[in-house]
Amino acid sequence: MKESIEKIAVIGAGALGAAYAGIFHNMDNSCVSFVAADARYERLRQYGLIVNGKHYDIPVLRPEDLSAPSDLVIVAVKNQHLQDAIRDMKNRVGDRTIIISVMNGIESEEKIGAVYGMGKVLYAISVGIDALREKNRVNYARQGKIFFGEAQNTIISERVKRVQEFFDKAGIIYETPPDMIRSIWWKFMVNVGINQASAVLRAPFSVFQTLPEARNLMESAMREVIMLSGRIGVNLSEEDIETFNKVLLNINPQGKTSMLQDIEAGRKTEVEMFAGKVIELGRKLAVPTPVNEKLFDAIRKIEAVNNSANVT
C-alpha cells in the first residue's frame, strides 16, 4: 500500500513559505507546521501570519521537538539561512520523509542531500508566484507553479507520485518536467537576470514589462548564465529567455522580486548565490562575466548603504 503524505513541515515563513503553508492549512488545518528557533519561533507563535488578509495560527515546532517525523519537508529560506535550516529540520526527517527545496540557486538540493542523503531529496523550483511580504503579512494574486521531480523524470518515481497526489489534493499547481536539472538552471538564469536588475534599478515588474532598456540589462546578465550552461552540458539558449519573457508579461505589474523586497526592507540579499555564483563558475570555466561582476558590486554597495542606515 502506497503511503500518503499527511504531515508537512515548512522551514521558512517568508513569502513562499507562508503562501504554501496557508494553502496546506486551508486544506487541513492539522497537516502543516513551521519549524523555527529562537526569535523566529517567538514571532510566529505570538503574531502568526496574515496571508491574503486571512490570519493563520499555524503550529510552530522548535528544532528539538521530538514528535513524529514529517512526511514532507519544504525548505523555503534565504541562502544565508540554509545551514541553519538543515540543522533545524533534523527531527522532522524520518525514513520515509521527502524533502523539497523551493529556494533559489542551483546548490540547495546537494547541500541538503549531503546531510540527509539525496534519496530523500527531490529537485524543485517555484515559478510565477507574485508573493509580497511585509513583516508578518504576505499577499499574492498568482500562485504560480512548482516544477519538481527527480533529476530525470522520463519515468515517474513512486516518491514523485506521492507528492503529486498530495499537491493535487491541496490545490498546488505543479509540473514534473523530464529534465529537472535544466529547469533549475533555467530558474537560476531567470533570477540572475530579473532579481538583480530589479534590485539595482529599484524596479517592479512593470518596468521590465514596458522598458526595453531594463529588459536589456536583465537579458545581458542571463546570457552569461547561458554561456556557463553550455560549458557544463545543460545548454540553455535564447529560447529560454523568450520563455521567461512570456511569463513576465503575466506577472502582476506592481509585484516585486524577492531581491528588491530585501533591498527595500534593508535585509541581506542573495547576491552571492546569483552574481557571486556566476562569477565563481565563470572563473572556473573560463567564461567572461562582466555584467554579473558589475551587478555584484552594485548590489553589495546598496547593502553597505542599507547596513549603515540600519546602524545609525
Steps between C-alpha positions, in 0.01 A plus 500: 500500500638836396552740789332838472636835609316623809746702709694792352772711657589835347841652574480872434201733543587757237290570191519149352489306824201697625311471171540122477435445871176695465389281210575182697321638808192582292487137392556353848580722797675212679736398220760777501746648750789743480838419647676798653745587774563790737350836398334359187322241712377768741378731221308226323343380825404851610385661177429218257476587131255698293480361146275679251319664791434176692664444839667162552613355832702216352674285762872565547744228605838565654788310335539285810134385488495117506153439356465265201695592184324673211403334173604808304744778592495816291804726530422863415779705657751752369842369399673642809262299723535163325756349737279589798201347322690177430584475869152598619313242288687201648213374718247544219686259270414131529542191286217595260540877502521686168682835497430771244688830481327789324805718558673696228837397360641171375654345812245463781395145408859375506570674832190344658577164340856506636351480852183293454573310178386586148257209528283727716527811278298600196603790279259794481453858388214744554410712197255786454374554856474873571507489879590820685606488864487781754571393857250220570275588206526320166284578199493334161263504203661218301602167652733426211622143458740262672717296263634197685624146463803278483797626300350313202130415474450294186355244742315646800633358828279391788611789722423752227156342466448541877569873477291539183201343675542725801535813284186400309313471828632832633444695178867568433564563131797292388682341210754217490732573205714229338827680593494674839869597488433707189194653667707600804759662277221682313370641830857592597535689172170679567601602852845617396323728252175631647587489870829685468389749235191586705713552811742736327224693320263488802241392244176297528401259223320775306834658412622179335167450328515843335859630475740336251800649683408316820443173312836542326680517836307196622568300184870587487544348847300194390722445196803449723311213666420359155872502418579317825225245441653408168829418668340251739263339249169654613485710181254779567427722200341829390170312484518463877516878537195530276318242713554719805397816316162338437472417872603856586210650305251317723652599837329769707656829377512637856673185625863503612776242493620350826832683466330837455287426806819423693664824384198710597477331840873543568554123511797300373449393137591176325751668268769245590268224376434683172778725369748352745439148369511618137836669562634191679394268216625747241849491647491121527374448144683793333178685413500882521232637736536882488128575540465290813822645640349849468170388650681331787692816583192721469285282725770464762528881510123529548524248785780701659290817488204313651720361776633845578147639518387216727791560738432869525 
